[in-house]
Amino acid sequence: MITKIPDGTLVHDSGSAVFLIEHGQKRPIMDIDSFYFYKLMARKIIPLEDMLLNLYPLGEGVTVTGQWAKCAPATLFVKGGGSGIFLWMDNCLFPIQSGEVFQRLRCQMDEIVHVPDSLVQSLQIGHTIDASFFFSTRCLTDACTAPRAVIFITANDERCEKWKVPPFFPSFNGAYIS
């Protein structure tokens, strides 16, 4: 049985290779420019024995060059030239409505990846994440699917969506959000 390492974890092998664990794969960080561009932090890299790391299949490399959806980490905070900040998750940009919402997502300004407006305009835009997301949303863990999958149901129970929750949402623990 494979040891479950949370998505978004940075690990290094016995050599100098650094990998990002996502969706059950180890994604090599291809170069130092990509490491810094995506705001990955050296202090968050943990050593992992080669024996454990080798249990994970090799995924697409994390690099600045290439198709964004394939080469970028699966979950990021992104900003174009305008004032808007987005959550990049599941190949979609989710606009963050306000600074209050940004703070509730527990993101720091130094974690935002700055990208060209042309890239922002070329990507699919999802629902706006606003304050009502935290106050009017019930959160139920979907135990039948992958870990960290959560079902969100709006207050009026009209819309049901399943999201893969990134590791920086510590308040999403399967309980009601208030």
ZIZI-V632886 format. One record per residue. PHI is phi in whole degrees, -180 to 180 (NA if undefined). PSI is psi in whole degrees, -180 to 180 (NA if undefined). OMEGA is omega in whole degrees, 0 to 359 (* if undefined). Layout:
PHI|PSI|OMEGA  PHI|PSI|OMEGA
This chain:
NA|136|182  -79|138|176  -71|128|181  -81|117|175  -107|129|184  -60|144|174  -56|142|178  91|-1|180  -79|133|175  -95|130|179  -132|157|172  -129|150|181  -87|-169|181  -69|-18|176  -94|-138|182  -110|2|182  -70|137|177  -116|137|182  -128|150|173  -106|123|178  -85|122|178  -150|134|175  51|42|176  74|16|179  -127|157|171  -100|121|180  -106|114|181  -67|139|172  -82|116|193  -73|-31|181  -161|169|183  -67|-33|178  -62|-42|178  -66|-40|179  -56|-49|182  -77|-36|179  -59|-43|182  -85|10|175  60|34|175  -75|148|187  -118|126|182  -59|-34|181  -68|-12|180  -97|1|179  -79|130|177  -114|143|178  -73|144|179  -138|134|179  -61|141|180  -56|-37|181  -58|-41|178  -76|-42|181  -63|-35|181  -68|-13|176  -73|-20|181  -90|131|176  -68|152|179  -76|127|178  -102|-175|178  -61|138|179  -67|145|175  -89|117|183  -150|156|178  -75|-31|181  -88|155|179  102|-178|182  -68|126|185  -52|-50|185  -61|-30|180  -89|-35|191  -98|-19|180  -85|156|171  -57|155|185  -68|-26|183  -137|124|182  -151|161|165  -100|131|189  -128|144|176  -140|131|173  -88|-156|181  -75|-20|179  -81|-168|183  -87|-12|184  -74|144|174  -118|141|184  -125|152|168  -97|120|176  -92|117|181  -157|137|180  53|45|178  59|35|180  -148|145|175  -96|128|177  -111|112|180  -63|139|176  -100|121|191  -68|-39|188  -150|171|176  -63|-36|178  -61|-46|180  -65|-42|178  -56|-45|179  -65|-39|180  -67|-24|176  -80|-3|175  64|36|177  -98|148|176  -107|151|181  -57|-33|182  -76|-1|178  -97|-4|184  -80|129|178  -92|122|180  -89|127|183  -130|161|178  -66|148|177  -57|-35|181  -61|-35|177  -70|-46|179  -57|-44|182  -69|-22|182  -88|-11|184  -97|154|179  -67|136|179  -106|131|180  -100|-165|179  -63|147|175  -71|135|174  -90|109|180  -120|180|184  -61|-31|181  -65|-22|177  -57|-40|182  -83|-28|186  -96|-27|186  -118|17|184  -115|128|171  -89|148|184  -126|121|180  -124|128|177  -71|134|177  -94|94|185  -71|-12|183  -86|-9|182  -119|-164|183  -60|152|175  -59|153|180  69|16|172  -93|137|185  -135|144|174  -105|129|177  -108|133|179  -124|130|181  -69|166|184  -58|-34|180  -94|10|176  57|23|180  -85|-30|184  -122|132|178  -125|124|180  -130|146|176  -108|125|180  -122|146|168  -88|122|186  -89|124|179  -69|160|186  -66|-12|182  -94|17|174  -105|72|186  -66|-23|183  -79|-11|180  -88|89|185  -118|17|180  91|1|179  -104|173|176  -67|145|179  -97|131|177  -135|NA|*
